[in-house]
């Protein structure tokens, strides 16, 4: 079977709830490998909910559908406050990236409670803002930023990562709607150790199987490179 689209590969999938310090319950899902413990954990932060972003945004859904089986990764997805998906609606209301600091903290507390190994924050669009602003407050191995708009995350938020030993990986689409590679190089220049990856032909929403595979490959290259290259076929045998 060719691996493409939203079809999930075998994994243990569990509906979960996260509880924030300001009293909200957030809904989510944890996907883990079936027959062995994960080697690392992706804590995913979805695009802007007021523009249709949620835990099922396609790159995050496909990461959860494929990477437990293909790369031995745990994938945690959740709806930030006030966000709705098929899993349900998280309590609260969208707060423009401010109250969402509690949402990130709740996800990281869940990772700690479950003893999930080597967590990375993987943000997409609005989710990159949360990773940049709040990721340094938590014990993550690094952050992976997909299509960072750098709207809510300021130059100071970027520069704060300059002294961090933790990895910063930035995927910038060639034809992004908000931040393209040349400007991204300038904006992320204060982080000497950042890995900035311009993606030829890419757009902000990473539409199409080729773009999906490229993004998932770059995530795995950062988190568990021994799993590369990712297969494009799956056998049930």
N, C-alpha and C positions, 0 to 999 in steps of 0.2 A: 504494500500500500504506500503510495506517495504521501509524504507528510506535507500537508498544505492546509491553509484555511483554519477554521476554528475547531476541527475535530480533536478532542483531547486524547492523548496517549495514556496508557495505564498509570495510575497514581493513587495514593490515598488522599481523598479529598474530604475535608471536614469544615462544616459551617461553624464559624466562631463568632464570638462577641468580644469587643474591646471596651474597656471602661476608663473613661478619662477622669482626671483629677477634678474637673469642674462638673462632674456628675452626669455625663452623657454616656449612652450605650451606642457603640458603632458596630455595624454588621460587616462581616468579611468571610474569607475562606482561606484555609491553609491547605496547600497541596504539597505532598512529600513523596519521595520514592517509595515504591511498593515493598521491596525486599531488602533494603539496606538503609542505613541512616544517611541523611544528607551530609554532603561535605561542606556546604555553605548555604546561606539563606538570603533570599532577595525580599526585602521589605519594599513593596511597590507603592508609589504615590502618584495618583492619577491626574489627568489633565483637569482644567478648570470646570467645575460642576455647572457654573452658570452658562457655559458654552457646550454642554453636553458630555463633559468628562465624568467618568465614574469607574468603579473597579473593573468593569467589563470592557473598558476601552481596549481596542483590539490587540495592541501589542502586549498589554499586560495579561489579557485573557489567554493569548497564545503562549506567552512565557509560562503561565501556570499550566497550560495544556500540554506543553512539550518538555520543558526543562527538567521536571522531576525525573522523567524517564530517560532523557537524552544526556543529561549532564549531572545527575545526582544532586540537584538543588531543591531546597525547600522554597516555595513561593507563597508569600503572604500578600493577599490583596484585601483591601477594605474600602468602604465608602467613608470619606471624610464627612464631618458634621453637615447634616441637612441634605446629603446626597442619596439618590435612589438608584437602585439597579434591580435586576431580577431577584437578587438575594434579599432585598428589602431596603428600608430607609433608615439611615443613621439619624439618631436624635440630634436636635439642635438646628442651627441655621448657618449657612455659609458666612464666614467672617473675614473674607478677603486676605486670608493667610495669617491672621493674628491668632484667633482662638485655635486654629488648626495646629498650633504648636503643641497643644494638649493631645491632639489626635496622633501626632508623630510619637509623642512620649508614651501614649497608651499602647501603640504598636510595639515599641521597643520594650516596654514592660512585659508584654505577652511573649516576646522572643526570649527575654530573660527567664520568665517562669517556665517556659517549655524547654529551656536549655538548648535552643536552636543555635547551631554553630556559625561562626564567622558571618555575622550579618552585614549586608550592604544595603544602602538606600538606593533605590532605582526610581528616579523621578522623571516624569514626562510632562513637558510644558509647565503648567502651574505646579506640578509636583516637583519640578527642579527648584522652584523658588523655596518650597518647604525644605528640601534637602540642603540647599545652601544656607538658609537662615538658621535651621535648627539641628542639622546633622552633627555639628561639632559638639553638641551637648550630650551625645549618646555614644556608647561603645560600638561604633561601626568600623569595619575594616576600610571602608571607602564609600564614595558616592559615585553613581553613574547618572549622568544628566542627558536626557533625550530631548532635543529641540528646546534648549533653554531660551525663553524670551527675554530674561533679565528685565522684567518690568517691576515686580515687587521686590526682587532681590537687588540690592544696591551694589555699587562698586565697593562699598565698605564690607558688605556681606561676602563678596568674592575675595577681597584682599585678606579677610580674616583666615582664609584657608592657606595662606602663604606659608605660615609657620607650622602647619600640620604635617605630621608624617604619613597621614592616611591618604589613600589614592583618590584622585579626582579624575574621572574619565568623562569627556564631553563629546557627544555625537551631534554634529551640526549639519543639517541638510543643506545641500548646495542651493536649493531654491526655497529656503525657509521663508515664511511670511513675516517673521519678526527679527531674527538674528541669523545672518549668513556668515560663512566661514571667515571672511576677511575681518569683519567687525568683531566676530567672536574671538579671534586671535588677539585683538587689541584689548577687549574687555577682560579676557582671562589671563592676560600677560602677567599680572602680579603673582599668579600661582606658578612658580617656576617648575614644579613637578607635575603640573596638570598634563594629561594626555588629551590633546584635542584632535578629533577625528572628523575631517570633512567627508561627507558621504555624497559621492557624485550621483546626480539625478534625484537626490532625496528631497522630500517636501515635509512640511511640519507634521503631517498626519501619518507619514510612513505607509502610504497606501500601496498594496500589491505584495505578492509573495516574495519577490526579490528583495524588497526593502525590509519586510519582516525577517527574512533569513539573515540579512546583513546586521540588523539590530540585535537579534538574538545571538548571533555569532560574536559580536563585539562584547556583549554582556558576558558570555561564557569565557571569552578570551581574558577578561579582567578577573573573573571570579574563580573559574576552574578550567584553566587552559588545557589540562590533560584530557578533557572531554572532546576537544576539537580533532578533526572537523566534525561538525554536527551531521548526522545522517540525514538524508533526504527521503529514505524509504524506511518503512517499519514492517517487521514480520511478527505475526501473532504467535509463531512457533516458539 
